[in-house]
Amino acid sequence: MAVGVRIKDRNGNIVVDFTSKLPRIIGYIDTNGSAGSINVPELALGNAYWVVSPISGTSGRGSPNVSISGTTLSWSYPNATVNDRIYYGYY
């Protein structure tokens, strides 16, 4: 019998087992409505990801363009300057 963690839904289907990768949030940055970038060395520890959450100016706006290159997280606003929070991490 294998040892580890196994989580099942109410129908008995396995949704997480010891071989699944789970995301880890490292931190967040508030954009303050302007383009920028930060260095996050921990992004090299796995597959990097980000999630954008609007803070203000949500009416009729677009999300920032976000990219990760190596350990650098960058963002820019092509059409608007609104405040967003970008959560970042790896899995």
C-alpha positions as CSV (number, residue, x, y, z in Angstrom):
1,M,0.0,0.0,0.0
2,A,1.3,3.4,-1.0
3,V,2.0,6.1,1.6
4,G,1.1,9.7,1.0
5,V,-1.9,12.0,0.8
6,R,-4.9,11.3,-1.3
7,I,-8.0,13.6,-1.4
8,K,-11.2,12.4,-3.0
9,D,-14.4,14.2,-4.0
10,R,-17.8,13.1,-2.7
11,N,-18.1,10.6,-5.6
12,G,-14.9,8.9,-4.6
13,N,-12.8,10.3,-7.5
14,I,-9.2,11.1,-6.5
15,V,-8.6,14.8,-7.0
16,V,-5.2,15.1,-5.3
17,D,-2.6,12.4,-4.5
18,F,1.0,12.5,-3.4
19,T,2.2,13.0,-7.0
20,S,0.0,16.1,-7.7
21,K,1.6,19.5,-7.8
22,L,0.0,22.1,-5.6
23,P,0.5,25.8,-6.1
24,R,2.4,27.9,-3.6
25,I,1.8,31.6,-3.4
26,I,5.1,33.4,-2.7
27,G,3.7,37.0,-2.5
28,Y,2.0,39.8,-4.3
29,I,2.7,43.2,-5.7
30,D,0.3,46.2,-6.1
31,T,0.9,47.8,-9.5
32,N,-0.3,51.3,-8.5
33,G,-1.5,51.7,-12.1
34,S,1.9,51.8,-13.7
35,A,4.2,49.3,-15.5
36,G,7.0,47.6,-13.6
37,S,8.9,44.5,-12.8
38,I,10.4,42.7,-9.8
39,N,12.9,40.0,-9.3
40,V,11.6,36.9,-7.4
41,P,14.3,34.3,-7.0
42,E,11.8,31.7,-5.8
43,L,10.2,31.5,-9.2
44,A,13.1,29.3,-10.3
45,L,11.9,26.6,-7.8
46,G,9.1,25.3,-10.1
47,N,6.6,26.3,-12.8
48,A,5.8,30.0,-12.2
49,Y,2.3,31.4,-12.3
50,W,0.4,34.6,-11.6
51,V,-3.1,35.8,-10.9
52,V,-4.4,39.3,-11.3
53,S,-6.9,40.8,-8.9
54,P,-8.3,44.3,-9.5
55,I,-8.1,46.7,-6.6
56,S,-9.6,49.8,-8.2
57,G,-10.8,51.2,-11.6
58,T,-12.6,48.0,-12.6
59,S,-15.2,49.5,-14.9
60,G,-14.6,48.9,-18.6
61,R,-10.9,48.1,-18.2
62,G,-8.5,45.5,-19.3
63,S,-6.1,43.5,-17.3
64,P,-2.4,44.2,-17.4
65,N,-0.1,42.2,-19.6
66,V,2.0,40.0,-17.3
67,S,5.0,37.9,-18.1
68,I,7.6,35.9,-16.4
69,S,11.1,35.6,-17.8
70,G,13.4,33.5,-15.5
71,T,13.0,35.1,-12.1
72,T,11.6,38.4,-13.3
73,L,7.9,39.2,-13.1
74,S,6.9,42.1,-15.4
75,W,3.6,43.9,-16.1
76,S,2.4,46.7,-18.3
77,Y,-0.9,48.4,-19.2
78,P,-1.6,48.8,-22.9
79,N,-4.9,50.8,-22.6
80,A,-5.5,51.9,-19.0
81,T,-3.7,52.7,-15.8
82,V,-5.6,51.1,-12.9
83,N,-4.5,49.5,-9.7
84,D,-4.2,45.8,-9.6
85,R,-2.7,43.2,-7.3
86,I,-0.7,40.5,-8.9
87,Y,-0.2,37.3,-6.8
88,Y,2.7,35.1,-7.9
89,G,4.1,31.8,-7.0
90,Y,5.0,28.4,-8.4
91,Y,3.8,24.8,-8.5
